[in-house]
Amino acid sequence: MKLELLFAVVHNKKVAYFSSLIQSHQANLQLTTAAKGTTHLILNYLGLTERPKSMIVSVVREDQVGDLIELLDETFKKGKDYKGIAYTVPLSSVIGTLVYGFLSNDKRTVKEEA
């Protein structure tokens, strides 16, 4: 199973909500960082302030990407507090069976202690 990096830029106050949605699609690794929205230059020019944004970067299995992007797209349409963007980039390689197993949520590759 191939892996992809999912990038989602969402409002700060909805980070936990979107992180939970992404995690429900077997994303074992997520990183959240501060971000700027796509309209910050225009808003600054007009003297308006932008709402704080966060970017969530997640590793997602390729078979989960379609359903997850569709779910995020539907959620972005709920209202202005849920607005955001999301896209994926394929990972070309992952070193190590255990690392791959963790990232792909494949429990068959995890070593159990004796």
C-alpha positions as CSV (number, residue, x, y, z in Angstrom):
1,M,0.0,0.0,0.0
2,K,1.4,3.4,-1.0
3,L,1.4,6.4,1.3
4,E,0.7,10.1,0.7
5,L,1.2,13.3,2.6
6,L,-2.0,15.2,3.2
7,F,-1.8,18.9,3.8
8,A,-4.9,20.7,5.2
9,V,-5.1,24.4,6.1
10,V,-7.9,25.1,8.5
11,H,-9.0,27.7,11.1
12,N,-7.2,27.4,14.4
13,K,-10.3,26.8,16.4
14,K,-11.2,23.8,14.3
15,V,-7.8,22.0,14.3
16,A,-8.9,19.4,16.8
17,Y,-12.0,18.6,14.8
18,F,-10.2,18.2,11.5
19,S,-7.3,16.3,13.2
20,S,-9.9,13.8,14.5
21,L,-11.5,13.5,11.0
22,I,-8.1,12.7,9.5
23,Q,-7.2,10.3,12.2
24,S,-10.4,8.4,11.6
25,H,-8.9,7.4,8.2
26,Q,-6.0,5.6,9.8
27,A,-3.5,8.4,9.8
28,N,-1.0,7.5,12.6
29,L,1.2,10.5,12.2
30,Q,0.1,14.1,12.2
31,L,1.9,17.4,12.6
32,T,0.2,20.7,13.2
33,T,1.8,24.1,12.6
34,A,0.8,27.7,12.2
35,A,-0.1,28.9,8.7
36,K,-1.4,31.8,6.7
37,G,-4.6,31.5,4.6
38,T,-4.7,32.1,0.9
39,T,-6.2,35.7,1.2
40,H,-3.8,37.2,3.8
41,L,-2.2,39.6,1.2
42,I,-5.5,41.1,0.1
43,L,-6.8,41.4,3.7
44,N,-3.5,43.1,4.8
45,Y,-3.8,45.6,1.9
46,L,-7.4,46.5,2.9
47,G,-6.4,46.8,6.5
48,L,-8.4,43.9,7.6
49,T,-7.2,41.1,9.9
50,E,-7.2,37.5,8.9
51,R,-8.4,34.7,11.1
52,P,-5.5,32.5,12.4
53,K,-4.9,29.3,10.5
54,S,-3.1,26.0,11.1
55,M,-1.7,23.5,8.7
56,I,-2.1,19.8,9.5
57,V,0.3,17.5,7.7
58,S,-0.6,13.8,7.9
59,V,0.6,10.5,6.5
60,V,-2.4,8.7,4.9
61,R,-2.6,5.4,3.0
62,E,-3.4,5.8,-0.6
63,D,-6.6,3.7,-0.3
64,Q,-8.0,6.2,2.3
65,V,-7.2,9.4,0.4
66,G,-10.2,9.5,-1.9
67,D,-12.8,9.1,0.9
68,L,-10.9,11.5,3.2
69,I,-10.6,14.3,0.6
70,E,-14.3,13.9,-0.2
71,L,-15.1,14.1,3.6
72,L,-13.0,17.1,4.0
73,D,-14.6,18.8,1.0
74,E,-18.0,18.2,2.4
75,T,-16.9,19.6,5.8
76,F,-15.4,22.7,4.2
77,K,-18.9,23.5,2.9
78,K,-20.5,23.5,6.3
79,G,-19.9,27.2,7.0
80,K,-17.2,29.9,7.3
81,D,-15.7,28.3,10.5
82,Y,-15.1,25.1,8.6
83,K,-13.5,26.6,5.5
84,G,-10.1,25.3,4.4
85,I,-8.1,23.6,1.7
86,A,-6.6,20.1,1.5
87,Y,-4.4,18.3,-1.0
88,T,-2.1,15.3,-1.1
89,V,1.4,14.5,-2.4
90,P,2.6,10.9,-2.9
91,L,5.5,9.6,-0.8
92,S,8.1,8.0,-3.1
93,S,9.8,5.8,-0.5
94,V,9.9,5.0,3.2
95,I,12.9,3.3,4.8
96,G,12.3,0.4,7.1
97,T,9.5,-2.1,7.5
98,L,8.6,-1.0,11.0
99,V,8.4,2.7,10.0
100,Y,6.2,1.8,7.0
101,G,4.0,-0.4,9.2
102,F,3.5,2.4,11.7
103,L,2.8,5.0,9.0
104,S,0.4,2.8,7.1
105,N,-1.3,1.5,10.3
106,D,-0.4,-2.1,9.3
107,K,-0.4,-4.0,12.6
108,R,1.1,-7.1,10.9
109,T,4.5,-5.4,10.8
110,V,4.7,-4.5,14.5
111,K,6.9,-6.8,16.5
112,E,5.4,-8.0,19.7
113,E,7.4,-8.4,22.8
114,A,7.9,-12.0,24.1
